[in-house]
Amino acid sequence: MKLICLKNLLLTVCICLSQVMALANSPSPTGIFRPMAGEIPLSEDNYECIYRAVDNLKSLGLLGNFNDRPYDAARLRSGLGQIDTIGLTSAGRQAYSYLRARLGNEAQPNGFGTGIDIGAIAETAKGSDFNWRLYPQIEYQRSNFYLISRYTIESGLVDEPRYQGNKWRGFGGYGSNVYGTYQTHNFQAFLGRRRIEWGPGRSGSLILSGISMPYDGLSVDARLGRNFNFSAFTFFLDPFQDTSGIFQERYLSGHRLLWMPGPSFNLGFSEIVIYGGEGRNPEIYYIIPLFFLHGSQLNQRRDDNAFIEADFRWSPVRATEIYGQLLLDDFQIENKTLQDHEPAEYGFLAGLYRSDIPGLRFFEIRTEYARVTNRTYNQPLPRNRYLNQGYYIGHPLGNDGDTWLTEVTFRPAGNFWAAIKYSYARKGEGKVEIQWTEPWLLTETYGEKFPTGIVQNTRELSINVEYWLYGNLRSSIRGWIGSISNVDNVSGLKDNYSGIRFSIDILL
């Protein structure tokens, strides 16, 4: 098995080197990309390179107003127009040239527009697999109004256990960006379906992660003066069906204040509550964003699930970014009863990003650690678990575990990047989806280690290469090898794995 893993990794390296050699004679993208309007999609491979490029420029003290994702294409285009390219690092120049080509110099004209991204994926991991993916969209823009209907259609969804939608002729699908928006210079309101991510983490956000299924409802973003940004939303989640077959409504409300005193520092505070029940309607004290959500829950004597979060991003020196995030789910202050012995439920994330390595042109490095304790995101009432259509709303790790990653990226051209990443993750026996337990009520000396029970350990080394040809043709290859001990928290059970994934997409 180890020999097969090594062969797969060597094959990936050879293919990556061949793409690097071909790069020297290939043109960079020159504006053949489809004009972009609205929000840049989250959790889609064809757009991740945009977010990587923005990260590079942010570490240089540029684009300081772009923090929570997704980014608006028109605003990002405007921000790029204000950048003085003199003095950019080698990787920064490549990131800038890629973004200028990808977004174009002019906004999409008023009227209707259509587009489709078509991709094919071939993968070898415990056998071979081949999948198609399509992202058709139709959009309309008129002055300050913008409408979009964008769908995700993938054959791979058929084998995704969390997917709850219909399956037809080997395909699954859902509306991923379906909304209308009204936008001014300092205000934007959305009605419909979209993804949101709050916080600086790149392995995922602890409070609101972009890897979840998209949310349906109303959301707003407002710029307050020069240094503050305020966001709020109320979303309708998928209902929970209890053991008697009765459906219970579920809602998600939240608000966030972001302080940006300068392009090199920002500080954010967020509150989110998940709530519901049979026949329960959205609550006014959760919808109006000026209410303190946790205080409203206590005053109403509701057993809802509220979260408080704080995060920061700081560039102390040029090309260096330090960031962190803290999530509080439940924290006991008093110590009077057995109920007060409940372990703290929290998560924290810390990262360091360097976009220019001295002596190594075009190289970047990022290291990040995330930790979420047992029972975080869970709750005695199953309807209040931090889930949306089976996907985690918070960090993709779930709870009762931690993960550490280090990634080195090489960006020698605007239309090409390669990365090597090593990750290590521990996962205890706790899960967001399991029955809530209260063992601290049985003893006055209760304690539990972290992670709990038999711990699954996963180590993985991967190489990823992405190359854009003529602006609208994307090719990507990823190879990985890894090992798991105590698989599924079964003591002594081990697994070694490897795979290669090749994809090609065309944006029309």
C-alpha positions in Angstrom: 0.0 0.0 0.0 2.8 2.4 0.9 4.5 1.7 -2.5 1.2 2.5 -4.3 0.9 5.7 -2.4 4.4 6.8 -3.3 3.9 6.0 -6.9 0.7 8.1 -7.0 2.5 11.0 -5.4 5.5 10.7 -7.8 3.1 10.6 -10.7 1.5 13.8 -9.5 4.8 15.5 -9.1 5.8 14.5 -12.7 2.5 15.9 -14.1 2.9 19.1 -12.0 6.5 19.6 -13.4 5.2 19.1 -17.0 2.6 21.9 -16.4 5.3 24.2 -15.0 7.5 23.6 -18.1 4.5 24.2 -20.4 3.7 27.4 -18.5 6.8 29.1 -19.9 5.4 29.1 -23.5 1.8 29.7 -22.6 0.1 33.1 -22.6 -1.3 34.7 -19.4 -5.0 35.4 -19.3 -5.8 38.7 -21.1 -9.4 39.5 -20.3 -11.2 36.6 -22.1 -12.9 35.8 -18.9 -16.7 36.1 -18.8 -17.7 39.5 -17.3 -18.4 39.1 -13.6 -21.1 40.8 -11.5 -22.7 40.1 -8.2 -20.9 38.0 -5.6 -17.9 35.7 -6.3 -19.2 32.2 -5.6 -18.0 30.4 -2.5 -17.0 26.7 -2.3 -16.5 26.4 -6.0 -13.1 25.4 -7.4 -13.2 27.8 -10.3 -13.3 30.8 -8.0 -11.0 29.8 -5.1 -8.0 31.3 -6.9 -9.6 34.7 -6.7 -9.8 34.5 -2.9 -6.2 33.3 -2.7 -5.0 36.2 -4.8 -7.0 38.7 -2.6 -5.3 37.1 0.5 -1.9 37.9 -1.0 -2.7 41.6 -1.6 -4.4 42.0 1.8 -1.1 40.9 3.5 0.6 43.8 1.7 -1.8 46.3 3.3 -4.0 46.5 0.3 -7.8 45.8 -0.1 -8.2 46.2 3.6 -12.0 46.5 3.3 -12.3 42.9 2.0 -12.7 40.7 5.0 -15.9 38.6 5.2 -16.6 36.4 2.2 -18.0 36.4 -0.4 -16.6 39.4 -2.1 -18.6 41.6 -4.5 -17.1 41.6 -8.0 -17.8 45.3 -8.7 -16.4 46.5 -5.4 -13.3 44.3 -5.8 -12.8 45.6 -9.3 -13.0 49.2 -7.9 -10.5 48.3 -5.2 -8.0 46.9 -7.6 -8.2 50.2 -9.6 -6.9 52.1 -6.6 -3.7 49.9 -6.2 -0.3 51.4 -7.1 1.5 48.4 -8.5 5.0 49.9 -7.9 6.6 48.0 -5.1 4.5 44.9 -5.1 6.2 41.7 -4.3 6.8 39.1 -7.1 3.9 37.0 -6.0 1.8 40.1 -5.4 2.3 41.3 -9.0 1.1 37.9 -10.2 -1.9 38.0 -7.9 -2.8 41.5 -9.1 -2.4 40.6 -12.8 -4.6 37.6 -12.4 -7.4 39.5 -10.6 -7.3 42.3 -13.2 -7.7 39.8 -16.0 -10.3 37.7 -14.2 -12.5 40.6 -13.2 -11.9 42.9 -16.2 -11.7 46.6 -16.3 -15.4 47.4 -16.8 -18.5 46.3 -15.1 -21.0 44.0 -16.7 -23.5 46.2 -18.8 -27.1 46.5 -17.8 -29.5 43.9 -19.0 -29.6 40.1 -19.1 -26.6 37.8 -19.1 -26.1 34.1 -19.2 -23.2 31.8 -18.5 -22.3 28.2 -17.7 -19.3 26.5 -16.1 -18.8 23.0 -17.4 -16.3 20.6 -15.7 -15.1 17.0 -15.7 -13.3 15.3 -12.9 -11.4 12.0 -13.0 -10.2 10.6 -9.7 -8.3 7.5 -8.5 -8.8 6.8 -4.9 -9.7 3.3 -3.9 -10.7 2.7 -7.5 -11.5 5.0 -10.3 -14.3 7.6 -10.6 -15.4 10.1 -13.2 -17.9 12.9 -12.6 -19.4 15.9 -14.4 -20.3 19.3 -12.9 -22.2 22.2 -14.4 -23.0 25.6 -13.0 -25.5 27.4 -15.3 -26.7 30.9 -14.4 -28.8 33.7 -15.7 -28.5 37.2 -14.3 -30.1 40.6 -14.8 -28.7 44.0 -13.8 -30.3 47.4 -13.9 -28.7 50.3 -12.1 -28.5 49.4 -8.4 -30.5 46.2 -8.8 -29.1 42.8 -9.6 -30.7 39.4 -9.9 -29.0 36.0 -10.3 -30.1 32.4 -10.5 -27.1 30.1 -10.4 -27.3 26.3 -10.0 -24.9 23.6 -9.0 -25.4 20.3 -10.9 -23.0 17.5 -10.1 -22.9 13.8 -10.7 -20.8 13.5 -7.6 -23.7 14.6 -5.4 -25.4 11.2 -6.0 -22.8 9.5 -3.7 -22.7 12.3 -1.2 -24.4 11.0 2.0 -25.3 14.5 3.3 -27.0 15.5 0.1 -30.8 15.6 0.7 -32.1 16.7 -2.7 -33.5 14.8 -5.6 -31.4 12.6 -7.8 -32.1 12.2 -11.5 -30.2 10.2 -14.2 -27.1 10.1 -12.1 -27.1 13.9 -11.2 -28.0 15.9 -8.1 -28.4 19.7 -7.9 -29.5 22.7 -6.0 -29.7 26.5 -6.4 -26.4 27.8 -5.0 -26.8 31.6 -5.7 -30.4 32.6 -6.2 -31.1 36.1 -4.9 -31.9 39.7 -5.7 -29.9 42.5 -4.3 -30.1 46.3 -4.0 -26.8 48.1 -3.6 -25.6 51.6 -3.0 -22.1 52.8 -2.1 -22.5 52.0 1.6 -25.4 49.6 1.8 -26.4 46.2 0.3 -29.5 44.1 0.9 -30.0 40.5 -0.3 -33.2 38.5 -0.6 -32.9 34.9 -1.6 -30.3 32.2 -1.3 -26.5 32.7 -0.8 -23.5 31.5 1.2 -21.7 33.6 3.8 -18.4 33.2 5.7 -17.5 35.3 8.7 -13.9 35.4 10.0 -10.3 35.1 8.8 -9.8 31.4 8.9 -9.0 29.5 5.7 -9.5 25.9 6.9 -13.0 27.2 7.8 -14.8 29.7 10.0 -15.8 28.7 13.5 -19.0 30.8 13.5 -20.2 30.8 9.9 -18.4 28.8 7.3 -18.8 28.9 3.5 -18.7 25.1 3.2 -22.3 24.7 4.4 -25.2 24.5 2.1 -26.5 28.0 1.1 -29.0 29.8 3.3 -32.4 31.1 2.4 -33.6 34.5 3.7 -32.8 38.2 4.1 -29.3 39.6 4.8 -27.9 43.1 4.8 -24.4 44.7 4.9 -23.9 48.4 5.8 -20.8 50.6 5.9 -21.0 52.9 9.0 -18.6 55.8 8.6 -15.1 55.2 7.5 -14.1 52.4 9.9 -17.1 50.2 10.7 -19.1 47.6 8.8 -22.3 46.0 10.1 -23.9 42.8 8.8 -27.1 41.0 9.8 -29.3 38.2 8.5 -32.3 36.0 9.2 -32.3 32.6 7.4 -34.8 29.7 7.2 -33.1 26.4 7.7 -34.3 22.9 6.8 -37.0 21.7 9.3 -36.2 19.0 11.8 -38.4 15.9 11.8 -38.7 14.4 15.3 -39.3 10.7 16.2 -43.1 11.1 16.0 -42.8 12.4 12.4 -43.7 16.0 13.2 -41.6 18.7 11.5 -40.2 21.5 13.6 -39.3 24.8 12.0 -35.7 26.0 12.3 -34.2 29.5 11.9 -30.8 31.1 12.0 -30.3 34.8 12.9 -27.1 36.7 13.4 -25.3 40.1 13.3 -21.7 41.2 13.1 -19.8 44.4 13.7 -16.4 44.8 12.0 -14.0 47.6 13.1 -11.4 48.5 10.4 -9.2 51.4 11.7 -6.7 50.8 8.9 -5.9 48.4 6.0 -3.5 46.4 8.2 -5.9 45.6 11.1 -9.5 44.7 11.8 -11.5 43.4 14.7 -14.8 41.6 14.5 -17.6 40.7 16.9 -20.4 38.3 16.0 -23.5 36.8 17.5 -25.6 34.0 16.0 -28.6 32.1 17.4 -30.2 28.9 16.0 -33.8 28.3 17.2 -37.2 26.8 16.2 -39.9 24.5 17.2 -43.2 23.1 16.0 -45.3 26.0 14.6 -42.8 28.6 15.8 -42.4 31.7 13.7 -39.2 33.9 13.4 -38.9 36.0 16.6 -38.8 39.8 16.3 -36.1 40.0 19.0 -33.9 37.8 16.9 -34.7 39.5 13.6 -34.0 43.1 14.6 -30.2 43.2 14.7 -30.0 45.8 17.5 -31.1 43.2 20.1 -28.4 41.3 22.1 -29.3 37.8 21.0 -28.0 35.9 24.0 -29.7 38.4 26.4 -33.0 38.0 24.5 -32.8 34.3 24.8 -32.3 34.5 28.6 -35.1 37.1 29.0 -37.6 35.0 27.0 -36.5 31.8 28.9 -36.0 30.0 25.6 -33.7 27.0 25.2 -32.2 28.2 22.0 -28.6 27.8 20.9 -26.6 31.1 20.9 -23.0 31.7 20.0 -20.7 34.7 20.6 -17.5 35.1 18.4 -14.6 37.5 18.2 -11.8 37.6 15.5 -9.0 39.7 14.3 -6.6 40.2 11.4 -3.3 42.1 11.8 -0.4 42.7 9.4 2.4 43.9 11.8 4.9 44.1 8.9 4.5 44.1 5.1 3.6 40.7 3.6 2.9 39.1 7.0 -0.6 38.5 8.4 -1.5 37.1 11.9 -5.1 36.2 12.5 -7.3 34.5 15.1 -10.9 33.6 16.0 -12.6 32.7 19.3 -16.0 31.1 19.6 -18.0 30.7 22.8 -20.9 28.3 22.9 -21.4 27.7 26.6 -19.1 28.7 29.5 -19.9 28.1 33.2 -19.0 31.0 35.5 -20.5 29.8 38.8 -19.7 26.6 40.7 -22.7 26.0 42.9 -24.5 23.0 41.5 -23.6 19.9 39.5 -25.0 21.6 36.4 -22.2 24.2 36.7 -19.6 21.4 36.2 -20.5 21.2 32.5 -17.2 21.5 30.5 -16.7 24.7 28.5 -17.8 24.5 24.9 -15.7 26.7 22.7 -13.4 26.9 19.7 -10.4 28.9 18.7 -8.4 29.3 15.6 -5.0 31.0 15.0 -3.0 31.4 11.8 0.1 33.0 10.3 0.4 33.9 6.6 3.5 35.1 4.8 3.0 36.2 1.2 6.7 36.9 0.5 9.5 34.5 1.7 12.9 36.2 1.7 15.2 34.6 -0.9 12.3 32.6 -2.5 10.5 34.6 -5.2 6.9 33.8 -5.9 6.5 31.7 -2.7 3.9 32.0 0.1 3.4 30.1 3.3 0.5 29.7 5.6 0.1 27.7 8.9 -3.1 27.4 10.8 -4.4 25.7 13.9 -8.1 25.2 14.8 -9.6 23.5 17.9 -13.2 22.8 18.8 -14.1 21.2 22.1 -16.6 18.4 22.7 -20.4 19.3 22.6 -19.7 22.7 20.9 -22.4 23.2 18.1 -24.5 20.5 19.8 -27.5 21.0 22.1 -30.1 19.0 24.2 -32.8 19.9 21.6 -31.8 18.1 18.3 -33.5 20.9 16.3 -30.9 23.4 17.7 -27.8 21.5 16.5 -25.6 23.7 14.3 -26.5 22.0 11.0 -27.9 23.1 7.7 -29.2 20.3 5.5 -26.8 17.9 7.1 -23.7 20.2 6.7 -21.9 21.9 9.5 -22.6 25.6 9.8 -19.4 26.1 11.7 -16.0 24.7 11.2 -15.9 21.6 8.9 -14.0 19.8 11.6 -17.2 19.6 13.7 -16.4 19.3 17.4 -14.2 17.3 19.7 -11.1 17.7 17.6 -8.3 19.9 16.3 -6.5 20.3 13.1 -3.2 21.8 12.0 -2.1 22.6 8.5 0.9 24.1 6.8 0.8 25.1 3.1 3.5 26.4 0.8 2.3 28.1 -2.4 4.3 28.8 -5.6 2.8 31.5 -7.9 5.2 32.2 -10.8 2.5 33.6 -13.1 -0.9 35.1 -12.8 -2.6 32.1 -14.3 -0.7 29.4 -12.5 -0.2 28.3 -8.9 1.0 25.2 -7.1 0.8 24.3 -3.5 2.1 21.5 -1.2 0.2 21.0 2.1 0.6 18.9 5.2 -2.2 18.5 7.6 -2.7 16.6 10.9 -6.1 16.2 12.5 -7.3 14.6 15.7 -11.0 13.6 16.2 -12.5 12.4 19.4 -15.7 10.4 19.8 -17.9 13.5 20.2 -20.0 14.7 17.2 -22.4 17.4 16.5 -25.1 14.9 15.4 -25.1 12.6 18.4 -27.4 12.5 21.4 -26.7 15.1 24.0 -25.4 13.6 27.3 -24.7 15.2 30.8 -22.3 12.9 32.6 -21.2 15.7 34.9 -24.5 15.3 36.8 -23.4 11.9 38.0 -20.3 13.0 40.0 -18.9 16.0 41.7 -15.4 15.4 40.2 -16.3 15.1 36.5 -13.6 15.9 33.9 -12.8 14.8 30.4 -9.7 14.9 28.3 -9.4 16.5 24.9 -10.2 15.0 22.5 -12.5 12.5 24.2 -12.4 8.7 24.1 -10.5 6.9 21.4 -8.9 9.5 19.2 -8.8 9.2 15.4 -5.5 10.6 14.0 -5.2 11.6 10.3 -2.0 12.8 8.6 -2.1 13.9 4.9 0.4 15.3 2.4 -1.0 16.7 -0.8 0.1 18.6 -3.9 -2.2 20.8 -5.9 -1.6 22.6 -9.2 -4.0 24.9 -11.0 -3.5 26.5 -14.5 -5.7 28.8 -16.5 -5.3 28.7 -20.3 -6.7 31.6 -22.5 -8.7 33.0 -19.6 -11.6 30.6 -19.6 -10.1 27.1 -19.5 -9.0 25.8 -16.1 -7.1 22.6 -15.4 -6.2 21.3 -12.0 -4.5 18.2 -10.6 -4.3 17.1 -7.0 -2.4 14.2 -5.5 -2.4 13.0 -1.9 -1.2 10.3 0.4 -2.3 9.9 4.0 -2.7 7.6 6.9 -5.4 7.2 9.6 -5.0 5.5 13.0 -8.0 4.5 15.1 -10.3 4.8 12.1 -13.8 5.9 13.1 -12.6 5.9 16.7 -12.0 2.1 16.7 -8.8 1.3 18.6 -6.1 -0.2 16.5 -7.9 0.1 13.2 -5.6 1.7 10.6 -5.9 2.8 6.9 -3.4 4.1 4.4 -4.8 5.9 1.4 -3.8 7.8 -1.7 -5.3 9.3 -4.8 -5.0 11.6 -7.8 -7.7 14.0 -9.0 -7.7 15.7 -12.3 -10.3 18.2 -13.3 -10.8 20.5 -16.3 -13.4 23.3 -16.5 -14.4 25.7 -19.2 -16.3 29.0 -18.3 -18.7 30.1 -21.1 
